[in-house]
């Protein structure tokens, strides 16, 4: 049977406590599942799959790898540079021309 989950049902939980050295991650998120599967392949002694069903996977790993970061605050100049990079991201620049479309001389 193939299940289709709503976005609300596509949940992820990370569980750990002060007494244990490992964290347990339960997820229905496909992108996170792919990431955890890659980590398991690369570091099989660190990341382990302990349960799976048709729509979720549960992993166990050292809780020291659980991270909560502070937000990145960009300056106005950094924001302008980011917008410029986003605007130019998919522009085609054939060999022999500049970004402005001018011909280069070699």
C-alpha positions in Angstrom: 0.0 0.0 0.0 1.3 3.4 -0.9 0.6 6.2 1.6 0.5 9.9 0.7 1.0 12.2 3.6 -0.1 15.8 4.0 2.5 18.4 4.9 1.2 18.4 8.5 1.7 14.6 8.7 5.2 14.8 7.2 6.7 15.4 10.7 10.2 15.1 12.2 11.0 14.6 15.8 14.4 14.5 17.5 14.4 12.9 21.0 17.2 12.9 23.6 17.7 13.3 27.3 20.5 14.1 29.7 21.0 10.4 30.7 21.6 9.0 27.2 24.5 9.7 24.8 22.4 9.1 21.7 19.5 10.9 20.0 16.7 9.4 18.1 15.4 11.0 14.9 12.0 10.0 13.5 11.1 11.5 10.2 8.6 11.2 7.3 10.5 14.0 5.4 11.9 12.5 2.2 14.8 15.0 1.9 15.9 14.4 5.5 15.6 10.7 4.9 17.9 10.9 1.9 20.4 13.0 4.0 20.3 10.5 6.9 20.7 7.6 4.5 23.8 9.2 2.9 25.2 9.8 6.4 24.6 6.1 7.3 26.4 5.0 4.2 29.4 7.3 4.9 29.5 6.8 8.7 27.8 3.4 9.4 29.3 3.2 12.9 27.8 6.6 13.8 24.4 6.7 12.1 22.1 3.7 12.3 18.6 2.9 11.0 16.6 1.3 13.8 13.1 1.3 12.4 11.3 1.9 9.1 7.8 1.6 7.6 6.2 2.6 4.4 6.3 6.4 5.2 8.9 6.9 7.9 12.4 6.0 9.1 13.9 6.2 12.6 17.6 6.7 13.2 19.9 6.7 16.2 23.1 8.8 16.4 25.2 10.6 19.0 23.3 13.5 20.4 26.4 15.7 20.2 25.5 16.0 16.4 22.2 17.7 17.1 22.7 21.4 16.4 20.6 24.5 16.8 22.1 27.5 15.2 21.6 31.2 15.6 20.2 33.1 12.6 22.5 34.7 10.1 22.1 38.5 10.0 23.3 40.0 6.7 24.5 43.5 6.3 22.8 45.7 3.6 25.9 45.2 1.3 25.6 41.4 1.8 21.9 41.5 1.0 22.6 43.5 -2.2 25.3 41.0 -3.2 23.0 38.1 -2.6 20.3 39.7 -4.7 22.8 40.4 -7.5 23.9 36.7 -7.4 20.4 35.5 -7.5 19.5 37.7 -10.4 22.5 36.4 -12.4 22.2 32.8 -11.4 20.6 31.5 -14.5 21.8 33.9 -17.1 23.5 32.3 -20.0 27.0 33.7 -20.7 28.3 32.1 -23.9 32.1 31.9 -24.3 33.5 35.0 -25.9 31.1 37.5 -24.3 31.0 39.3 -21.0 28.1 39.2 -18.6 26.8 42.4 -20.2 26.8 40.7 -23.6 29.8 42.6 -25.0 32.2 40.7 -27.3 35.6 39.8 -25.8 38.7 40.0 -27.8 41.3 37.3 -27.4 
